[in-house]
Amino acid sequence: MILENAGGQDRGIEVARDGAAGSTCLTDPAERVTGSVIRNFTVNGFDDDGIFLLCVDEWKIERCRANDNLEYGIFPSH
């Protein structure tokens, strides 16, 4: 599946709990997500990251491509 930036979109796919912050999610389990699988995506031309995971444990990204995203193609953080 191909996901293209329609214009002005920062991220193609984002996995995070609502309100999670990198500064607190390492010590607050309520801010973490357990388990995520993203498979068979191509994400193109986003203003920040193609695929972004914040505070996610036990994640997997398989057979994905990230093209021409301005910051990172695939970015797992914290």
C-alpha positions as CSV (number, residue, x, y, z in Angstrom):
1,M,0.0,0.0,0.0
2,I,1.3,3.5,-0.9
3,L,0.7,6.4,1.4
4,E,1.5,9.8,-0.2
5,N,1.5,13.2,1.6
6,A,-1.5,15.1,0.2
7,G,0.2,18.3,1.3
8,G,1.1,19.8,4.7
9,Q,1.1,16.4,6.5
10,D,3.9,15.9,9.0
11,R,3.8,12.1,9.4
12,G,2.5,9.3,7.3
13,I,2.0,6.7,10.1
14,E,2.3,7.5,13.8
15,V,2.0,5.1,16.7
16,A,1.8,6.7,20.2
17,R,-0.5,7.1,23.1
18,D,-2.4,10.4,23.2
19,G,-0.5,12.8,25.3
20,A,2.7,10.7,25.5
21,A,5.9,12.7,25.7
22,G,9.5,11.6,25.2
23,S,10.5,13.4,28.4
24,T,8.1,11.2,30.6
25,C,7.2,8.0,28.8
26,L,10.3,6.1,29.8
27,T,9.2,6.3,33.5
28,D,5.4,6.3,33.0
29,P,4.0,3.0,31.8
30,A,0.6,4.7,31.1
31,E,2.3,6.6,28.2
32,R,3.7,3.5,26.5
33,V,2.2,1.3,23.8
34,T,2.9,-2.5,23.8
35,G,2.9,-4.2,20.5
36,S,2.7,-2.7,17.0
37,V,3.2,-4.2,13.5
38,I,3.4,-2.1,10.4
39,R,3.8,-4.2,7.2
40,N,3.8,-3.6,3.5
41,F,3.6,0.2,3.4
42,T,5.4,2.7,1.2
43,V,5.3,6.2,2.7
44,N,6.3,9.1,0.5
45,G,7.0,12.8,0.9
46,F,6.0,13.7,4.4
47,D,7.2,16.9,6.0
48,D,8.7,15.1,9.0
49,D,8.7,11.3,9.3
50,G,7.3,8.6,7.1
51,I,6.7,6.2,10.0
52,F,7.1,7.3,13.6
53,L,6.8,5.3,16.8
54,L,6.9,7.1,20.2
55,C,7.3,5.0,23.4
56,V,6.4,1.7,21.8
57,D,7.6,-1.6,23.1
58,E,7.6,-4.9,21.1
59,W,7.2,-3.3,17.7
60,K,8.0,-4.6,14.2
61,I,8.2,-2.9,10.9
62,E,8.4,-5.3,7.9
63,R,8.7,-4.8,4.1
64,C,8.2,-1.0,4.3
65,R,9.8,1.7,2.3
66,A,10.1,5.4,3.1
67,N,11.0,7.8,0.3
68,D,11.6,11.6,0.3
69,N,10.4,12.3,3.8
70,L,12.1,15.4,5.1
71,E,13.3,14.3,8.5
72,Y,13.4,10.5,8.9
73,G,12.0,7.7,6.9
74,I,11.4,5.3,9.8
75,F,11.9,6.7,13.3
76,P,11.4,4.7,16.6
77,S,11.9,7.1,19.5
78,H,12.2,6.3,23.2
